[in-house]
Amino acid sequence: MPKLNEEFITIQASIVRETERAMLIEYHGENIWIPISQVEGVDADFLPPKITLTAWIAKEKGII
């Protein structure tokens, strides 16, 4: 279940691929490209990792 505050959302998703400008994540069986500029942080202590990203990009990409 995503954790949402005013500006950011934290989800658990697998990181499939990462480029200089974007991160491809697998979230609920769907592959989604997220711009690196919209990723606040990744906590790899969890499996799958916890990824914090801007709420607006999560809405735009259909995550929330």
C-alpha positions, 0 to 999 in steps of 0.5 A: 500500500503506497504511503502518501504525504503532500509531496511524495509517495513511497512504494515498494517496487522492483527496479528493472533497469536504470539509465542516466535519466530514468528508472524502470520499475515493476509495480504490481506487474506493470513496467513503469518508467520514472524520471530520476529527477522525480525520485527522492530516494531508494531504500534497498534494505527492503525487498522489493526496495522502497522508492520515494517519488513525487506524488504528481509523477505517481498520479501521472503514471497511474501508481495512485 
